[in-house]
Amino acid sequence: MASSRYETEPRSRMADYLKNNSDKHFTVDDLTESLCAQGRRVGRTTVYRNLERLVREGSVQRFDTPGAPACYQYVSGNGCAEHHHLHCTSCGTLIHVDCDYMDELKEHIKSEHGFAVDAGRTVLYGLCEKCRDGEHRE
């Protein structure tokens, strides 16, 4: 998360959160609430602005879902950019898919259709097993 910009306390606290939660997806509100729960008051706008800067720099990935808040993940060195994702349209769960079949599909699309899929930005939408089985209730 190196940057030529000066480091502020909110940026430093956000960087700690991102590194400590690199295996999780989160929203702007999740990050803001976590920082506030630690006694570190950071405005939602500050969080959003800094996350968008990190997205542009490539150390954070943004996942957009119609009708839901964007979610983010710190991707520096965790391999997230190399695999596909499944997003439950009911509960919002985002699942990493790192399997040979998806790699084969990606290669098929490239060789047969001349299109190179950006796996890290590929999200398939549907229902997770728990939502299909009625285990998640709102």
C-alpha positions in Angstrom: 0.0 0.0 0.0 2.9 2.3 -0.7 2.0 5.7 -1.8 3.8 9.0 -2.5 1.1 10.7 -0.4 1.7 11.5 3.2 0.3 9.0 5.8 -2.5 10.2 8.1 -3.7 8.4 11.2 -7.0 7.4 9.5 -5.0 5.9 6.6 -2.7 4.1 9.0 -5.6 2.7 10.9 -7.3 1.6 7.7 -4.1 0.0 6.5 -3.9 -2.0 9.7 -7.6 -3.1 9.3 -7.0 -4.2 5.7 -3.9 -6.2 6.4 -5.5 -7.9 9.4 -8.6 -8.7 7.5 -7.2 -9.6 4.1 -9.2 -12.8 4.0 -12.5 -11.0 4.3 -14.7 -8.8 2.2 -16.2 -5.7 3.7 -18.2 -2.6 3.0 -17.4 1.0 3.7 -19.8 0.8 6.7 -18.1 -2.3 8.0 -14.7 -0.6 8.0 -16.1 2.6 9.4 -17.9 0.8 12.2 -14.8 -1.3 13.0 -12.6 1.7 13.3 -15.2 3.5 15.5 -15.6 0.4 17.7 -11.8 0.7 18.4 -12.3 4.3 19.5 -10.9 5.7 16.2 -13.4 8.1 14.8 -13.1 8.2 11.1 -15.8 9.7 8.8 -17.5 7.5 6.2 -16.4 9.9 3.5 -12.8 9.6 4.5 -13.0 5.8 4.4 -14.7 5.8 1.0 -12.2 8.3 -0.5 -9.2 6.3 0.8 -10.6 2.9 -0.4 -11.2 4.4 -3.8 -7.6 5.6 -3.9 -6.4 2.1 -3.0 -8.6 0.6 -5.7 -7.0 2.8 -8.3 -3.6 1.8 -6.9 -4.5 -1.9 -7.2 -4.1 -2.9 -3.6 -7.8 -3.1 -2.9 -10.4 -4.7 -5.1 -14.0 -3.4 -5.4 -16.9 -5.7 -6.1 -20.1 -4.0 -7.2 -23.5 -5.7 -6.9 -26.7 -4.2 -8.2 -28.9 -3.1 -5.3 -26.3 -3.7 -2.6 -23.4 -1.6 -1.3 -20.0 -2.2 -2.9 -17.7 -4.6 -1.0 -14.0 -4.4 -1.0 -11.0 -6.7 -0.3 -7.4 -6.1 0.3 -5.7 -8.0 -2.5 -2.0 -7.2 -2.2 -0.4 -10.6 -2.4 -3.4 -12.8 -1.5 -4.1 -14.1 -5.0 -7.6 -12.7 -5.1 -7.0 -11.1 -8.5 -6.4 -14.5 -10.1 -9.6 -16.3 -9.3 -13.3 -15.9 -10.0 -16.0 -15.0 -7.4 -19.6 -16.1 -6.7 -21.9 -13.5 -5.1 -25.1 -14.5 -3.4 -27.8 -12.0 -4.4 -29.8 -12.8 -1.3 -27.4 -12.6 1.7 -24.4 -10.9 0.0 -21.8 -13.6 0.6 -18.9 -13.4 -1.7 -17.1 -16.7 -2.4 -13.7 -17.2 -3.9 -13.7 -19.9 -6.6 -10.2 -21.3 -7.2 -10.7 -24.5 -9.1 -9.4 -26.2 -12.2 -12.8 -26.2 -14.0 -13.0 -22.4 -13.9 -9.4 -22.2 -15.3 -10.4 -24.6 -18.1 -13.5 -22.4 -18.8 -11.3 -19.3 -18.9 -8.9 -21.0 -21.4 -11.8 -22.2 -23.5 -13.1 -18.7 -23.8 -9.7 -17.4 -24.8 -8.9 -20.1 -27.4 -12.4 -20.5 -28.8 -13.7 -17.0 -28.6 -10.6 -14.9 -28.6 -11.5 -13.2 -25.3 -9.2 -13.0 -22.3 -11.3 -13.1 -19.1 -10.1 -11.0 -16.1 -10.7 -13.6 -13.4 -10.3 -11.2 -10.5 -13.1 -9.0 -11.9 -15.4 -11.9 -12.8 -18.3 -12.4 -10.5 -21.1 -14.9 -11.1 -24.4 -14.0 -9.4 -26.9 -16.5 -7.9 -27.9 -18.0 -4.5 -25.6 -19.6 -2.0 -26.4 -23.0 -0.6 -27.7 -21.6 2.7 -30.1 -19.2 0.9 -31.3 -21.9 -1.4 -32.0 -24.1 1.6 -33.8 -21.3 3.4 -31.2 -21.1 6.2 -30.5 -17.4 5.8 -33.4 -15.3 6.9 -33.7 -11.5 6.8 
